[in-house]
């Protein structure tokens, strides 16, 4: 399983210069997974890695950068890639507390907010536009569920896991609010993680046109999020 330590964000002046200078890093991760013959699966992995690293650079204030690991499964079925990005930064609750005071008192509330589009804000980068700013975790969750994989996030004492769908029909409907999902688990850790961990499973055999897949998600981002907001893959 390839693993990396990503450098401290203080080495970079802006998120834009970071991604312009470190696209080769993202490409190297993907090459190690031997996805050269699967360009759409490769693009999905690149997007998820870039967004998760962007979160560390822009939001975590991690003194040690990020820790990244990934693995590709090709024996048996389904073919899939799992990846994880971890940091030892200030955590989601601390980052969101300035604009969302309730987040500071509850890691469960904080990670729920972070997974909703338009909450955290973001800067342009790989696949990043003003239209999908602040939607990185939401789109990453969409990619995982839409391909039949799982999504996991932990920060502070809270853990959220979106389980794999039981059938294709359960994969096609995604909610802006992660707590509106039907197949999720939430629990509290006995010992808090000082920082954030995100793990994603992508079914690579389910992605035939990533650009179309991504564009569809981006074009259907809700402008106003409510508990009933949702998007549906068609």
PELIN-V477742 format. One record per pair of residues at least 12 apart in sequence whose ideal C-beta (glycine too) atoms are under 7 Angstrom apart, sorted by the first residue. I is the first residue (numbers start at 1). J is the second residue. D is the distance in Angstrom with one decimal. If there is no record, write none. Layout:
i-><I/I>
j-><J/J>
d-><D/D>
This chain:
i-><1/1/1/2/2/2/2/3/3/4/5/5/6/6/6/6/7/8/8/8/9/9/9/12/15/15/15/15/15/16/16/16/18/19/19/19/23/26/26/26/29/29/29/30/30/30/33/33/33/33/34/38/40/40/40/40/41/41/43/44/44/44/44/45/45/45/46/47/47/47/48/48/48/48/48/49/50/50/51/51/52/52/52/53/53/54/54/54/55/56/56/56/58/58/59/59/60/60/60/60/60/61/61/62/62/62/62/63/64/66/66/66/67/68/69/69/70/70/78/78/78/79/79/80/80/80/80/80/81/81/82/82/83/84/84/84/85/86/86/87/87/88/88/89/89/91/91/91/91/91/92/92/92/92/92/93/93/93/93/96/96/96/100/107/107/107/107/108/108/110/111/111/111/111/112/112/114/115/115/115/115/115/116/116/116/116/117/117/117/117/117/117/117/118/118/118/119/120/121/121/122/122/127/131/131/132/132/135/138/139/140/141/141/142/142/143/144/144/144/145/145/145/145/146/146/146/147/147/147/147/148/148/148/148/148/149/149/149/149/149/150/150/150/150/151/152/152/153/154/154/155/155/156/156/157/157/157/158/158/159/159/159/160/160/160/161/161/162/162/162/162/163/163/163/165/170/172/172/173/173/174/174/175/175/176/176/176/176/177/177/177/180/180>
j-><69/70/71/29/32/69/70/68/69/68/65/67/53/65/66/68/65/63/64/65/56/57/65/57/54/57/58/123/125/123/124/125/57/50/125/126/126/46/49/50/49/68/70/42/45/46/45/70/72/81/72/204/207/208/209/210/204/207/210/143/202/207/210/81/83/202/126/126/127/214/83/140/143/200/202/83/125/126/136/140/85/140/198/66/85/122/125/136/136/85/87/89/122/123/95/120/87/89/90/195/196/89/90/87/88/89/195/88/88/85/86/87/86/85/83/84/82/83/148/203/205/204/205/149/201/202/203/204/202/204/199/201/200/197/198/199/198/195/197/195/196/194/195/195/196/155/156/194/195/196/110/111/114/155/196/107/110/155/156/110/113/114/113/155/156/157/158/158/186/155/153/155/158/160/178/179/137/137/138/141/153/178/138/176/177/225/134/135/138/176/221/222/225/134/135/225/134/134/133/134/134/136/214/218/221/218/221/221/176/217/200/162/178/174/217/202/200/201/202/162/165/171/174/171/174/233/202/203/206/207/164/165/171/203/206/164/200/201/202/203/162/163/164/201/200/198/199/198/193/197/193/196/192/193/188/189/192/186/188/186/187/189/178/184/186/184/185/178/181/183/184/183/184/185/183/183/232/233/230/232/230/231/229/230/222/225/229/230/225/227/229/227/230>
d-><5.5/7.0/4.4/6.7/4.6/6.8/5.7/6.6/4.1/4.6/6.3/5.9/6.1/4.4/4.0/5.9/4.8/6.6/6.7/4.7/6.9/4.3/6.8/6.9/6.4/6.0/5.7/4.3/5.8/6.5/6.3/6.8/5.8/6.9/4.1/5.5/6.8/5.3/5.5/5.5/5.8/7.0/6.1/5.2/5.3/5.6/6.7/6.1/4.3/6.1/6.5/6.0/4.7/6.2/6.1/4.0/3.7/5.1/4.2/5.7/5.4/5.4/5.2/5.5/6.9/6.4/6.9/7.0/5.3/6.8/6.4/5.1/6.3/5.4/6.8/6.3/6.5/4.3/3.7/5.6/3.9/7.0/5.4/5.9/6.4/6.7/5.8/6.3/6.4/6.7/4.7/7.0/6.9/6.7/4.9/6.4/4.6/2.9/6.4/6.6/6.4/5.0/4.9/4.0/5.6/3.5/6.4/7.0/5.5/5.4/6.8/5.0/4.6/5.3/6.9/5.3/6.9/4.0/6.9/5.3/5.8/5.0/4.5/6.3/5.6/6.2/5.1/5.9/4.9/5.7/6.8/4.8/5.6/6.6/6.8/4.1/5.4/6.7/4.4/4.6/5.7/5.9/4.2/4.8/6.8/4.9/5.1/6.6/6.0/6.2/4.5/5.6/4.9/4.2/5.8/5.2/3.8/6.9/5.5/5.5/5.8/6.8/5.9/5.9/3.4/5.3/3.6/4.5/6.3/6.6/5.5/5.5/5.3/5.4/5.8/5.6/5.7/4.9/6.1/6.0/6.9/4.4/6.3/5.6/6.1/5.5/6.3/3.9/4.3/6.1/5.3/6.7/6.4/4.8/6.6/6.4/5.8/4.9/6.0/4.6/5.1/6.0/6.6/6.1/6.9/4.7/6.0/5.7/6.9/5.5/6.0/6.5/6.9/5.3/5.0/6.2/5.0/6.0/6.3/6.1/6.7/5.9/5.7/5.9/6.9/5.6/5.5/3.9/4.1/6.0/6.0/5.8/5.4/4.4/5.7/6.3/6.8/3.4/5.2/5.2/6.1/5.8/5.2/4.7/5.7/6.9/4.2/5.0/5.6/4.7/6.6/4.3/5.0/6.8/5.1/4.7/4.4/7.0/6.3/6.9/5.3/6.2/6.5/6.4/5.3/6.5/4.7/6.9/5.9/6.5/5.0/4.5/7.0/7.0/6.8/6.9/6.0/4.2/6.2/5.1/6.4/5.5/7.0/4.4/5.3/4.7/4.0/6.3/7.0/5.4/6.8/6.2/6.9>
